Amino acid sequence: MFLSGSRVRTRNVAFAGLLCILAALAAPAAAQTNAVIGGVVNDAQGGVLPGVTLTVRNAETGFTRTVVTEADGRYRLAGLPPGRYDLRAELQGFGTVAVMDLTLTIGLEVVRDVTMQVQGVQESVSVTAATPLVETTRTGVSGVVTQEQIEMLPLESRQPIGLALLLPGTSQDAVRPRKFNVNIGAGAFTMGSALLVDGMWNKEGNTGEPRQDFPQSAIREFRVYVSQAPAEFGWTAGGAVSFATKSGTNLFTGEVFEYFRDKSLNTLNKFEEAAGVAKPNFRRHQFGGALGGPIVRDRLHFFATSERTDTTPYATVTTGRPDLYRAVEGTFAIPEYSNMVFTRGDLQINEDQTTFARYAWQDSDFTCEGCGGNQAFFSGNGIQQKRYSFASGHTWVLSSRILNEVRGQVTNYHFRQHPPGVRALEDKFDNSPARTTPLTQVYTFPSLTWGTNTNYYTTQYAREIRDDLSIAAGAHTWKMGGGFLHLTIMGDLRENPGTWTFTNDQLFDPNNPANLRSLTGARLFTAALGGFPRYVPNQMWNAYIQDEWRVRPNITLSLGVRYDLQYKAFNEELNLNDKTIFPTTGTPTQIPYVDFSKRGDKNNIGPRLGLAWDLNGGRSVVRAGYGIYYNPMNLLVTTNERTNFRQASITIANPSYPDPYMGLSPERFVSTAPQNISILANDLENVESQASTVGFSQELAANLAIHADVVYNKMTKVPQAVDINPRANGATGLRPLNQFARIEETRSNGEMDYKALMLRLERRLDNRYLYAVSYTLAKSDGNVPSGGINSRITQSEAPELDEGPAVNDRRHALGVSGAVMLPYGVSLGGAWSVRSTMPFSATAGVDLNGDGVVTDYVPGTTRNIGNRNDARMLEAVNAWRASRGMAAIPASQINKNDYNSVDLKLSKAFALAGSRKLELIAQAFNVLGRDNLQAAWVGNALSNQFGRIRQALNRQQGEVAIRFAW
C-alpha cells in the first residue's frame, strides 16, 4: 500500500516534532563521535583523593563540564566533542593542577592520572598535555584521520573519506563511480561497511552504499574501525567509519574557495592516445564557502557551508575492434554536477546538558555510470539523486557517574535512473513518453555492449532514533543502549524492452536500421513486461550492553553483547493469499516453496570480547579481540519476490531475430511461456561475520608510533541466488516444475575468509610535519562471485566452480603519506599508493547449462582464475576457442590492474590583516603518469580482446585553487 503525499508529509512533521521533544527532554551528541578523559587523582604519596573537582573547558567553544572524584579517586569526563581542551583539578588544601592543550579526537579515550601536591609545597602546577598515539584501553583495530591530514594532504574529490585509504585494510575496489565510499577489510563489498555521521546511519537501504555526501568543510575528522568495533557499533560485516562534523567556535571563521581543472592541466591516457582524438574539452569547477562563529559566546554556536561541483569528464569507448564498432567508438562528454549544503548549531544549555541540530542537503546528477572501454556511451545509466537529512542530539550528564545521549534523524533520498543524456523526471510514477521513449533494447556482443533499457525511480524514507547510557562504577564503565531505524522504499518498477546476447562480434551501427535487421548469432533474449509501484518496508532494531573493566590499572577487558533484528526485509509480513502481490495464488503457477510464517532472522546475538594490556606505562600495548557481527539484508536482494507475475519475466534461448515473439504480441507470448520467478529461502538469514584480532602498538617517540595487527574474519550466510528448477540434461532437458522457467531461490550459502597482516607507522603533526606509512598483506577467498549488491551461484549444477579468490582480492597494498609546513607560509603534502592486481574470471560467452544466463565459466576454469593461474586459464580458454574455430589468445594479452600513483599538493598562504589569509593551491594527481587500468577485463572468451582492459584512470591531472580564509 502506498501513502499519499499529504500523509507522508504529516508523518514527517510528526516525527520531526518527536525528535525535538526528545532532544528537549533528554539531549544529543553522538556516542560514537565523542571522546572521554578519565583517570585517578592521587596525592604525592600515591593515596587516592576523593572529592577533587575537575573542570574541563573546550578552548575553542568555551564548553565546560565539571565532575568530582569518587571515593576511590576515579573520575570520568565523557561525551566530549572532539577538540582542544584544558583540564583543572582543585581541592582545598592542595595546589591546583592545570593540564593544558589536551587534544581529543573522535572516539578517543584518554587515561590522564593527576598527582596533587599539598598547598604550600606547591601552590599550582601547569603542564602541557600530549595526546597519546597509543590508546592503552582500545581493544580493536582503528585509526583517526585528523583535520590536519584533511587540510594538508592531496584529495582528488574533496571528499575526506578518500583518506581512509591511509589506514591498512582499506580499499575502494568495490566502490561505484558515483559513490564516495570505502571498503574495509573483510567488508570488501559495495555494502559491507557501516557509515555513520555524528553517530547516525548514513547508508541507503537498496544497496547499502552511502546515502549522502557532505562538504569537505563540514567534516572535522573521522575514525576508521578496521576490525573489532565495540558493541555500540553494529550492522556491519566488515568495519565502520564514523565522522564528526564541525561546529562553530568563539571566533568568527570562514572561507571561500574555487578549485579548477582544465584540459590544459591533463594528459591523455593510453586509450585516448590510441583513439587519435584531440584532447577532450575537460573542465571542472568546484567552489563554495563556509562560515561559523558564536551566536552567544561560550553557549551557542553555528556553522554553515555549501559547495558545488560542476564538471565535464569524458568517456572513451574503445573496443579493440574498430573494424566492427567504429560507429559507436569515440570520446563522449558525460557532464556531472553536485550541490551540497550543510548547517549546524550547538547549544550548551548548562554544564550538564548540550544539544545540537544539523541539516544537510545534496542534489547531484551523473550522465553515465560505467561508460567507456567496451561499454558504449549509450549504455549503463545516468543517475540523478536528491537527498536531505535533519539530525539532532542531546547529551545530559545526570551525575558524575552517569551520562545519557539521545539522537535521531529524518532523511529522504530521491533516486532517478535515466538513459545517458536524458533528463530525469520528478514524479516517480510518471509514465509519459518523455520517460519511456528514450529506452532501447540492449545489444551485447563479446566485445561491446550498447543500449539502455531501464529507468527505475525510487524514494527512500529513513527515520532513526537511538539512546545510549553510560555509567561509571569504580573500575567498570557500563554502556548500554538501543536504536530503531525505519528505512522504507517506494519505487516505480518499469517495463524493460529487452536485451539481446550475441555469440559473435559483427558489424554494428545502431543508427542504421538495415544493419540492425541483419545481425546474426542471437543466442538469448530477456525482457520484462509491465510496470507497477512497489513498496518495500524495512525496520532495523538493536540493543547492546558493554562493560569496559579496568581489571588492573594497565589491563582493560571489554565485555559486551549486541542484539540486531531486521524486520520485514525477509518479507515475513506477506501473505500468499494477498493477490495484490501474488496474483497467481490458487492457480497452477502459484509461487512454490514459500512459507512466510517461518521467515525472519531473530537470533542475531553478537558477543564482543576484547583485551588491552599496557605493558609499559602507555608506550607499549598488546590487544586482542573477538566478535560476531551482522550485516543488514539489502532490499534489492529481497524485493524481487514481490515482483513475480506482477511483472512478466521473459527469457528466450536461441530466439528468432529481430522478432523474438515470432509474430505474437509480447503479452500473448508471455501468456503461454513459462516465467522466471524469484523467491527467498524460508531460512534466509543476515550475513554473519566472526572477527578475531591480535595486535601490538609501540610508541617510538612522543609523536611517533607503530602498530601491527593480525586480522581473521570468517564471513558466512552471504545471500546467493541459485536456480532450483534446473534443466535435467543441461541446456535442453525438462525442468522439475515445468510450469516455471528458472526459480531463483536466494539462500544463505555464501562464505568468505579474510586473513590480513596490517602494519602502520604514524607520526602526528609536530615540529611542522607529519607522515604515515601503512602496509597490508591480505588474502580473501570464498564462493561469493560478486563484490556488489547481488550474488548468484553461477552454475547451479556445479557450485564448486565459484570457489576462488574474492573479486576484490589484492594481496599487497602500500600507502605512504606526509606533509610539511615550510617557511614563508608554504605547505607541501603527498600521498603514494601501490596495490597489486585483482583477479578476473573467464566466461564462455554462451549459456552452457540452459539457465538463461550467459555467465557460465569456460570449461576447465573456476571463478577468478585470471591473474592467479594464467597458464591453466589460457589452456582452457584456447581449447574452448579452438573448438569454435577461433585463434589462440597469447599470454602477453592478459592485463593486470596493479595500481601505482603519487599525488602532490602545494600551497602558499599570504597573511593579510588580522587573521585573514589568501591561499594559492596546486594539486597534481598521478604525477608519475602511470596508466592505472580499471578492473574492467574483457572476460568473454569468444572475444579476441579476451583478458584485456580497455579503460584506464586519468594518466595525469592537475588542479589549481584559490582560497580566502579568515
N, C-alpha and C positions, 0 to 999 in steps of 0.2 A: 504494500500500500504506500502511496506517495503522499507527502504532506503538501498542502497548499503553501504558496509563498507567504501569506499572512500568518499561517500557523507557525512556519519556520521562524519568521521574524519575532513572533510573540515568544517562542521558546528561547530564542537568542537573548531577547531583552530580559526574560525571567532568569536565565542562567547567569547573565552578566550581573543582574541585581543580587543574586545569591552570592556570587563571588565577592561583591562589595560588602555585603553583610558579614560574611565570614571573615573577610580581611579586617573589618572594623572590630569584630568580637575577638578574633584570635590573633592574627598577624602574619607578614611574609618575608622572605629571603630564602633562597633555595638551600636546602641542606647540602646538596652535592657541590655547591659553589662556595660555601663559606669555609672559614678557617677557624682554628682553635689554638689558644695558648693555655697551657696547663703546667702544673708542677707542684713543688713543695717549697714552703718558706721555712728556713732554719735560722737559728742563731749561730753565733761564731763557733760554739762548741758542738754543733750538729743537732741540737734539740729542735723539735718542731715547734712552730709558733702559730697557735690558733688566734683568730680574731684580727689578723692583719688585713687592712683594707688595701685592695689592689684596684687601681683605676687605669683603664686602657683608653687611649684617645687616638682617633684616626687623624693624622697630621694633615690630611687633605680635606676632610669634610667637617672636622670638629666633632664627629660622632664619639660619644663617651659611654663607658659601661663600668660599673663598679661591682666587685664581689668581695666577700670576706672569707678568709681561710677557715676550714673546718677544724675540728678538734685534732685531727692528725696533721695539720699544717697544709693540707692539699687545697689547691684552688683550680678552677677551670673556667675560662672565658671562651664560650662557644658562640657560634652564629656570627662570626666577624667577617664582613665582606672583605675581599682582597684589597690590600692597600698597605700604606706605611703607617706604623703605629709607634706610640710612646707608652711605656708601662711604668707606673709608680706604685711602690709598696710603702705603706705607712702604718706605724704602730707606736703608740705613746711609750716613750722611754727608749726608743730605738731611732737611729738615724734613717732618714728617708732614702730609699734606693730608687733611682730612675734608670730605666733601660730604654735607650733612645734608638730611633730608626730601625725598628724591627719590621721587616718587610714580610707580609703574609701573602702567599699565593693561593690560588684556588685549591681547596681541599686539603691544605697543609695543616698538620697538627704539630705544633712546636712545643717541646718539653723545655720549659725555662724555670729551673730552680733558682731561688733567690736566697741569698745569705744576708742577714741584717746584723749590724753592729750596735752595741749598746750606745745610747746617746752620750756624748762626752768623749767617748773613744773616737767616734766618727760621726759628725753632725749629719752628713749626707754623702752619697756617692752617686755618680752618674757614669754609666758605661754605654758604649755604642754596641748595639747587638749585631750579630752576624746570623742571618737566616741559614739554617743548616741545609746543605745539599744532600746529606744522608739523613733520611727520615727514619728515626730509630723505632717508631711504632708501626710503620706501614708494612703490611704483610704481603701485599700484591705487587704487581709489576706495572709501574706507571711513571709518567713524567709530565712536566709542565712546559708549555710553550709560552714564554713570557711576553710582556708588552715590548721589551727591548728587542727581542727577536722579530716580532711582527713589524716593528718600525725600521729595523736596520738591515734585515735580510731581503734579498730579491724575492718578489712574489708576483708571478705572472698574472694571476687572476684578481688580485686584491681580495681574495677570499682566504682568510687565515687558516682554514682547515688544511690547505695545501702544505702548511708547515708541520702537520702531523707526521709527515714523512721524515722528519728529523729524528724520530724515535725508531728503534728497531721493531721488527714485526709488523710494519705497516706497508700498505701499497695502495695504488689506485687502479689496479688491473681490472677490477670488476666494476669500475665507475663508468656510467654512461656520459657522453659528452656534455649534455645539458645539466648534469647534476654535479654540484661541488660536494664530494663525498670522500670517504676514506674507508679502506678495508683493513681490518685489524686482525692479525694473527689467524686463528682458526676461523674467524668470521669472514673469510675471503670470498664472500658472496656480495651481490648487489645490496642485499638487505641484512647482512649479518652482524652489524654493529649498532649499539644503542647510541642515539644522538640526543643530547639534552642541552637546552639553553636556559640558563637561570634555574636549573633543576627540573625543567618541564620538557615533555616529549616533543621532539621536532622531526617526526617521521610520518610519512603518509601511509595509509592503510593498504592501497593496492599493491605497491611494490616494496614498501619498507625503506625507500630512499628518503633523503632529506625533504621535508615538506617546504621549507622556506630558507632562503639565504638572507644574511644580514650584512650590512655595510661593514667594511673593514674598520671604519672609525668607531663602530658600535661595540667592537669586541675588545675587552681588556686583556684577557688571556684565556687559556683553556688547558685542561688536563686530559691526557690520553691514558686510559686504563687498558693496557695491552692484554692483561690477564689477571684473574683473581680480584675482580671488583667486589667491594663489600656487599652485605645483604641488602642495603638500601637501593642498590642498582639491580635491575632485572630486565627481563625481556631482551636478552642478548646472548647469542650462542658464541660470540667471539669476544669483542671488547666493547669499550664505551668511550665516547668523547663528551666531555662536559664543559660548556662555555660559560664564562661570566661576562655579562655585558657591562658597559661603562655607565657610571652615574656622574652627576655634576659634582663640583667641589666648591670650596670657598673662594676660588678665583674664577673670574670670567675667562674662559679659554675657548678657542675656536680655530677653525681652519677653512680655507677654500683651496681647491686644487683642480688641476687638469692634467691627466696622463694621456699622452698622444703617441700613436703609432701610425706609420705610413709605409707604403711600398718601398720608398727610398731607403728605409731602415731594415728591409728584409732581404734575404736571398732565397732563390728558388730551391726547392728540394729536387732530388734526382728524377722524380716522375714528372714534375713540372718542366724541368730542363728537357727531358726526353720528348715531351709533347711538343716542344718547339714553339710554345706560345710566348707572347710578350708577358712581362711581369704583370700580374693582376693588379688592378687599382685598389689594393687593400688600404683601408683606413679605419682607425679606431679612436674614438673619444671616450674617455672615462673621467667624469668630472662630478664635483659635488662640494659639500661643505658640512661643517659641524659647529655647534655652539653649546656650551654648557656653563653652569655657574650657580650661584646662590640665589634663591628667592628670599629666604630668611637665613642669615648666616648661622652656621652650626646646626641648623634644623631642617631646612627644606631646600632641595637642590633639583636642578633639571639638566637634562642632556638631550640633544636632538641632532640628527644627522640625516642627510639624504645623498643619494648617489645615482648617477645614470651612466650606463654603458651603451654606446651606440657603435656598432662595428659591422664591417662588411668583409668577412672572410670569404675565401674561395675554395671550392672543392674541385679537384682534378680527377676526371673519370678516365682511366686508362686500363684497358682490359688485357693488353698484350696481344690483341687480335684486331688491329685497326683495319685489316682487310675485310672484316665482317661487321664490325661495330663502330665504324667511323662516324656514322650518323648520330651517335649518342655520346661519343667521346669529346673531351674538351675540358675547359676550365669555366666554372659557373659561379656566379656570385650567390652567396647564401647569407643575406643580411640577418643580423640579430640585434635585439635590444633588451635591456633590463633596467627597470626603475625600482629603487628601494628607498623606503622612508623608515626611520626609527626614532621614537621618542620615549623618554623615561623620566620619571620623577621619584625621588626618595625623600621620606619624611622620618625624622626621629621624633616620635611622639613624646617620649621621655627617656630616661636612661634605661628603662626596661623594655621599651617597645619601639620597633622600627617597622616601616612598611614601604613598599614600592609598587609602582604600576608602570607598565610599558605597553606601547602599541607599535606594531611593525606591519609594513605593507610592501608587497612586491608585485610587479607586473612585468612579464617577460615573454618574448616570442623568438622561436628558433625556426628558420626557414626549412632546414632539412637535417634530420638526425641520421647520421650514418651514410650520407652521400660521399662518393669518391671511390677510387680504386675500381673494382668491378661492380659497384653499386651506382647505377645511373643517377643523374640529377633528379629525375622524376621517379624516385623510388624512396622507400622509407617514408618518413612523416615529418611534417612541421608540427611544432608543439607551442601552443600559447597557454600560459599559466598566470592566473591572478590569485594572490594569496594575502591573507591578513591574519594577524593574531593579536589578541588582547590578553595580557597576563598580569597577575597581581600576586603579592605575597606579603606575609606579616610574620615577624619574629618577636616572641614575647618571652622575656626572662621572668619566669614565675617565682624563682628563688635563686639563691646562689648555687643550687644544685640542679635546677630543672629549667629546661628551655623547650619551648614549643614553636614549631614552624608550620604554617599552613600556606598553601599556594594553589592557584588554579589558573586555567586559561580557556579561552574560547577562540577557535580558529575556523576559517573557511578556506577551501582550496578549490579553485575552478580550473579544470583541465580541459583543453580543447585541442584535439588532434586534427590536423588538416593536411591536405596534399601540399607539397612544396610549392611556394609561390602563390598560394590561395589564402585569403584572409579568413580566419575562423569567425564563426557567428557567435552571438552572445547567448541566445536561447538554446539550452542543451537539448530541447526536444524539437528543435527546428528540423523540418523535413522538406524544406523548399528546394527547388532546383539549384539555388546558389550553393547548397551544401552537397547535393548528390551528384550533380552533373560533372564536376571535375574528377570524380573517381574513375579509374580504369581497371581493366584486368591487369594482372601481374604476369610478366613473361620471365621465366627463369631458365637460363641456359648454363652449361658448365662454367662459362667464363663471364657471364653478365646476368644481372637482374635489373628489370625495368618495370615501372608501374607502381601505382598506389591505389589500394582497394579498401581502405578503412579510414574512418574519421570518428573515432569514439569520443564522446563528450561525457564528463562526469563532474559532480561537485561533491567534495568530501567535507563533512562537518565533524569537528572534534571538540569535545567538552571534557575537561580534565580537572580533577581536584585531588589533592593529597595532603596528608598531615604527618608530621614527624615530631616525636617527643624524645628528648634526651634527658637522662637522669644520671648524675654523678653520685656515686655512693662509695666513698673510700677508694679502694683500688679498682673498682668496677665503674665503667661508664656504659650504661644501658641506653640503647637507642631502639625505638620501635615506631612503627607507623604503617600506613597503608594508603592506597590510592585507587582511583577509579577513572578510567578513560573510556568515553563513549565515542567511537570513531565509526561513523556510518558513511555510506557512499550511495549517492543517487546518480545513476548513469543512464545513458541512452544508447542501446546497442543497435547498430545499423547493419543494413544488408551489405554483404560482401560479393561483388560481381565475379570474383573468381581468380584463381592462379593456375597458369599453365606451367608444367615442368617438361622440358625437352631434354633428350639424352645426348644431343649433338649440338655443337656450335655451328652457326649458319648465319648467312647474311640477314641483318635485322635493321629495319628502318620504321619506327612507329608512325612516321608521317607519310608513309607510302602504303595505301590500302592494298595494292596489288601484292606487295611484299608480305604484308601480314597474312593475306589469304594463302600464300604459297609456302608457309612454314611447314616443316616436316619433323617427324620424330617425337610427337607429343606422347608422353607416357603416363601423365597423371593430370587430372583437373580436379580442383577443390573449390567450393563456393559455399556461401551461406545465404539463405533467402529469408526475408522478413526481418523487421526490426521492432524493438519494443523497449519500454522503460524498465529499468532493473534497479531494485532497491536491495542493498546489502547491509544488514546490521552487523555490528561488531562491538563487543564490550570486553574491556580488559581490567581485571581486578588484581590487586596484590596486597599482601601484608607481610611484615617481617619483624623480627626481633634480633638484636645483636648485642653482644657484650664484649667490650674492649677491656680485658682484665690484665692489670699490671701485676703479674704474679710476683715479680720482684722489680726493683727499680730499673733493671736492664732487660727484663723479659716481658713481652706482651703477647697474650693469647687473644685472638679474635675468634669468637664463637657465635655463629649466627645461623638462622634458618629463615627461608623465604618461601612464601606460597604464591604461585601465579595461577590465575584462572582466566582463560579466554572463553567467552560465551557467545554463542550464535555464529561464530566463524566456521563451525563444523556443520552448520545447517540443522542443528539439533532441535530447533523450534519448528521445523517444517512438518507438514502432514501430507502424506502421499495422496490423500483423498481431496486435497485442495487442487481443483482443476484449473485454477488461475495460474498455477505454477507447474502442475503436472497434468497436462490436458489429455494424456493417453491412459490415465488410470482406468482400469476396468476393460481395457482392450488388449489384444494380443501383444501390443508394444508397450504395455505398462512397464515402467522403469524397474528392472530386476535387481535383486540382491540388496536393496537398501532397507535399513531398519533404523529410523531416526530416533527411536527410544533408546538405542544403545550408543548414541553419538556423544561426543564431548570428551575432553581430557581433564579429569578432575583430580589427578594425583601428582600435580607438579610441585613437589616439595623439594626445595633445594638447600641442603646444608652448606654452610660456608665455614671452613676451618682455616686458621692462619696462625703463624708464629713469627715473631720478630725478636731476635736476640742481639742486643747491643753488647758487642764484645769488648769495646774499648772506649768508653766514655763518649759515645756519639760519633766515633770515627770509623768503626767497623761494625757492620750489621749483617747477620745471616737471617734469611727469611724463607719461609716455606708456606705452601697453602694448597688447599683442595676445595673444590666447589662444584656444584651441579647447577647448570643454567638452562633456561628455556627460551626459545625464540618464538615470537608471535607467528601464527599462521597467516601468511599473506592472502589477501582476499582474492587475488587473481587465481590462486590455486583452487579455491573452493567455489567460486561463483558459477563456473560452467555447469554445475549440477542444477542450477536454477534456470538454465537455458534450454535444456533438452526439449525438443519438439515445439518450443515456443519460437525457435529459430531453426529452420531446416538446414541440416549439415549435409553437404554433398561431397562425395569422393568417387571419382570415376577413373578406373585404371584403363589404360590403352584407349583413351577417348577418341571419338571422331573429331576432326579439326576442320574448320573452326567452330562447328556447332556440336558441342558435347552432348546436347539433349536430343540429337538425331530427329529434328523436326518438331519435337514436342515443346510445349511451353515449359519453363523451369518448374512451375507449380505442378503441372501434370506429371512431369518426370519424377519429381520428389514424392508424389502420392503413391508411387509404386516401388521406389528404390529404398532399400534398407538404409536406416540412418545411423550415423556415428553418434554415440552418446557418451557422456562423461558422468561418472559417479565417484563418490568418496567411499573408501573402506569404512565400515562401521566402527572400526577400532583405530581410526586415524588419530595421531597424537601430535602435539607440538614437538618441534626439534629439541632434542636434549643434548647437552654438551657437558662432559665431565673434564674439568681442567685441573692439572696438577703443576705446581711450580716449585723450584728451589733456586734461591738466588743469594747473591752476596754484593754488598756495597762497601767501598773503602774510600774514605776521604784522604786525598793525597796532599792537599793544601787547603787553606781557608776557603777558597772558592773553586776547588778542583776535586772531582770525584770520579770514580769508575764504578760501573755496575755490570754484573754478569748474572744472567738468568737462564735456566733451562726450563722450557715450557713443553708440556704434553697435553694435547686436547683430543679427546675422543668424542666425535660428534655422531649421533645416531638419530634415527627416526626422521631423516630428511624426506619430505614428501616427494614421491615419484609416481608418475602415471605409467601404467602398464596395460597393454591390450589383453584383457582376459577372455576375449572372444576370437582367438586367432584362427586362421585357416588351418585345416587339418594337414594338408600336404603342401606347405609352403605357399606360393603365390596363387595357386589355383584351387585348393580344396575348399570344402564347405566349412562354415563356422558352426560351433556348438549351438548357438542361438541364431538361427539363420534369418530371423526377422529383423536382426540388427546387423549393422556392419561392425566397425570397431566398438568395443565397450572399454573405454579408458577408465580404469579404476585407480584413483590416487591412494597410494599406500605409504606407510612409514617405513620404507625399505632402505633409504639411502644412508650411507655411512662415510665418514671421512676421518682419517688420522692426521694430526698435525704435530710435528716434532720440530723444535727450534732451539738453537743456542743464540741468545741475544746479548750483545756487548754494547756498552755505551760509555763514552768518556765525555764529560761535560765540564765546561768552565763558565761560571756565572760572570756577568759583566762586572769587571773590577779593573781599575787602572786603565780604563778606556778600551778594553777589548773583551770579547767573549768567543767561545768556539764550542763545537760539539762534534763528536765522531760516533757513528753507530754502525754496527755490522750484524747481519742476520744470516745464519746458516740454517736453512729450513728444508723440510721435506713434507709434502702434503699429498696423500693419495687416498683413494677410496673408489666408490662406484657411482659418484654423482656426476652425470655427464655435463652439467651446466654450472656456470658460476653466476647465473642470472636468477630470474624470478621463478620460472617454471622449470621442471625437470621431468623427463620421461625415460623409462628404460628403452634403449634404442632398439633392441631386437628381443621381443618378449620370449622367443624360443631359446635364446642364448644370453641370459642376463649377465653371465660371467664376462662377456665381452666388454662390459662397462668398467671393469676393474682396471685401474691405472692411475697415473698421476692426476692431481687436480688440475682443472682448467687453468688456474692462476698460479700454478706451482713455479716458483723461481727459487733455485737452490741458494743463490748468493745475492745479497743486497748490501751495498755500502753507501753511507751518506756522510758527507763532511760539510760542515757549515761554520762560518765565522764572520765576525765583523770587528772593525777597529775604528775608533774615533781619532782621526788625525788632527794635527794642528790646523788652525785657521778655519775651523768650522767644517772640515771635510770628513765625511764618513764613507768607509768602503766595506761592503758586505758581499759575501759569496756563498754559493752552495754547489756542491758537486755530488752527483748521484750516479751510481753504477749498479746495474742489475743484470743478472744472467737471463738467458732466454726462457720463454714459456714453451710448453708442448702444443701439439695440434693433432687432429685426427684425420685419417684418410677415409673418405666416404666413396661408396661405389657409384653414386650418380644415378642409380636406378633402385626401384623398390624390389628388393630380393625376396622379402617374405610376405608380400601381398597385404601389408597392413595399411597401405595408402599413405605412407610417409616415406619420403626419399632421404633418409638419414642413415641407411644401413652402412656398416663398415665394409671396406674392401675385404673380401675373404682372405683369411690368414692374418688379419691385423686386429688390434684391440684399441680401445679408446686412448687417445693422446699418446700414440706411439711415436709420432713425429718429434724430432729433436731429443728423443730419448733412446730410440733404437732404429736409426735411419736405415741401416743395412737390411734389417728384417722388413721394414716397411716398404722399401723400394723393391725388394724381391717380390713381395706380394702385389704391389701396385703394378709393376711391369708385367707380371704374369696375367693380371686382370686386363691390362690394356692389350696385351698380345692376343688374348682370347677374343678381342673385338677388333683385331687388325690395326692396332694403334702402336706408334713408336714408343720406345722406352724413355723414361724420364731419367736424366743423369743426376748423380748425387750433387753436382755443383749447382743444381737448380733449387735446392732446398734452402730457404731463407731462415734466418734466426731473427728474433726481435729483442736481442740483448740491448740494453739501454746505457748510454753514457752521455751525460750532459753537465755542462758547467754554466751557471748563471751568475751574473755580477750586478751589483748596484753601487753607484757612486753618487754622492750628494754633497752639495756645498751650501752651507747656511750663511746668510748675510744678516748680521744683527741690525735691527732698526731701533727706533725709540722704544724705551720701556722693555717689555717682554716680547715685543713683536719681532718676527724674523721672516725673511724671504728665503725659500729653499729651492735650489735647482737640482733636479734629479735626472740621472740617466741610468737605464737598465738595459742589459743585454742578456738574451736567453739563448742557450745552446751556443755559447761563444766559440766552441771548437768547430762548429759547423758539421757535426756528425749527422748522417741520415739515420735517425732512430725510427725503425719500422714499427708500424702498429700491429696489434695482434689480429690480423685480418688475412690469414692464409687462404689461398685457393685450395680448398680441401677436396674438391670433386676430382676424382682420379681420371675422369673422362675428359678433363680439360688439359690442353697441352701446356697450360700455365700452372699445373699442379705443384704445390709446395712453395710457390712464390707469394710474396706480399706486394700488393700494388698500391699501398698507402704508406705515407711517412709523416711524422710530425714536422713542425717547422724546422728547417735547417738552421737558420739564424734569424733572430728577430730583435729589433731594437725598440726602445721606448724612451721618450723624454717627458719630463714633467716639471711643473712649477707649482709651488705650494706656499701660501701665505698663512702664517700661524701667529696666534697671539695668546 
